[in-house]
Structures are given as structure tokens and as C-alpha cells.
Amino acid sequence: MVNRALVVIDVQREYEEGALPIAYPPLTESLASIGRAMDAARHRGVPIAVIQQDAPATSPIFAVGTTGWQLHPVVADRPSDTLFTKRLPGAFTGTGLERWLRERAVDTVTLVGYMTQHCVDTTARQASHAGFAVEVLEDATGTLDYRNEVGAVDARTLHTTVLTVLHTGFAAVATTDAWLAALAADRRLPAGSVPSSTGVPDSPRSSSPRSSSPRSS
């Protein structure tokens, strides 16, 4: 039996009408998938933790009390079991999320929300290192174009690349439809590994709850 929790990360209005408009996948699509995941979790009795990014009043993004800081109605108008606020990318840092998960004997966390390469990626790695099996719903997260002194990357490439790396052992990445099927069957999504992602024959699966191959350092 899989004991899941759904963790909804930073689904805030900053990503729709603020300074960080999600570009890929289209925001309307990822929001719809997030709503479907929350509805299915509620129907199946899967606990839901909502995470909200905080920033000081002087910040250009997520300043507490501003419109951009507010939860998007897709999340705000749906029931959840708890809300944690954070100041750093990882949802486990400076919050009570891990304790909340342990108290409920959760062994598998499913992540949705924003942004793929920042808070979702960081939280997936934290959860993996803490011993949880991790699932990320690829069509229920998203990102935007990046350009800085190092280089530039479009949103689609960034999204796909980060999820490809996560699927090498940090998390099982799949669509919301695939997750809904796994939820109904009470099974985890299948995880990848470094060997299977590089053409090397994989080792036999462990019987542990994580059911994934060791990662390379």
C-alpha cells in the first residue's frame, strides 16, 4: 500500500499576472492539471499540503500581502489539509513539512506547482534525500524563459531538461493522467535511474519503498 501526500508548491498569482508569467507548459494547462490532482487526492483521502512562497515587502516578487503573493484561486478555492510558508526554494527548509509527513507515515510525496527548475526541483531532491519516494507531475508544473550573464534557455527546454534529470533517480516523472491511474491502482509511478538513462543495464530493483536505483554523485 502506498501512503502518499500531495504537495502543491507556490501556485500563486505571481505566475499569472505578476512578474513571472509561466510560459511552458501553458499556464491554463498546468493549472487545470493541478486542480485535477487536488480533486483526485481529496477523493482518495490523500493529504494535501499547500506551500506558499513569502518575500519581504521590498521584494519585486512574492512580497507578502501583494496580489502576486496570493494563492491562485485554483488552489485557494479547493480544500487542503495544511499550509506552510517558506522563504527559500526547498519546501522542507524552515517549515514543518517533513514533520507533518512523518506524523502521517507518508512514504511517497507527489509534487505539483512552480517553478520546475527552482522550487519543484529543490523540493524533489530534498524529499529524495530524506528517504521519500518522489513523484513529479510534468504537466502540473511549469517555468519561463531564462536569460542572464551565463546564457539563455527557453522555457520548454528548461522544463524538459530538469524533469529528465529528476527522472534519473530523484523522482518518478509522469503525466497527471498516468498518476491518476497509479493512484487508482494504489501503486507508485515507475522511477528511472542513471543507468537506464544512459543505456547501461540497470541493477535489480530494491525491495525498499523507494524502488529506485542508486544515483551517481
C-alpha angles and dihedrals in degrees: 000000000000116000104203137180125194114224114198109199125206100323091170136150091251086081094055109033103006137073096296109056110183111239105180130068092018109266094236089057097048092045090052090051092049090052091049091050092050092048092049092047091052091048092050096044094249110154115242125213118192118205122202125193115228128197135174120271090256094058119109089220134042094001107175112259097018125117092251091055093056120101113257112255090244086070102024092056094050126076119255135173103232143359126216125185122209140186099199132056097257115080089210095058116095094348137098093240098113093048090048090052094046092049088058094045090239113176100173128047123196115203129206131161140058146010110009097205098036123035097008093048093045093047092047091054093046091051092047092051090049090058102257123133105241132211126187122193106219097202093045095062133052149169146200140240118291128207126167143133092298099051146286135277130179121235096250094051092045093049095047095044095051093047091047089056093045090053091060089082110306094085144353106248121202144135125281089249091056090048092050089054091049090048092052091048093045093236136121124251111259113260127215129219142210092259094049091046093053100042096259116134108258124235120246113284117262119243089228120111091256093064094191136113122256115275123233116245 
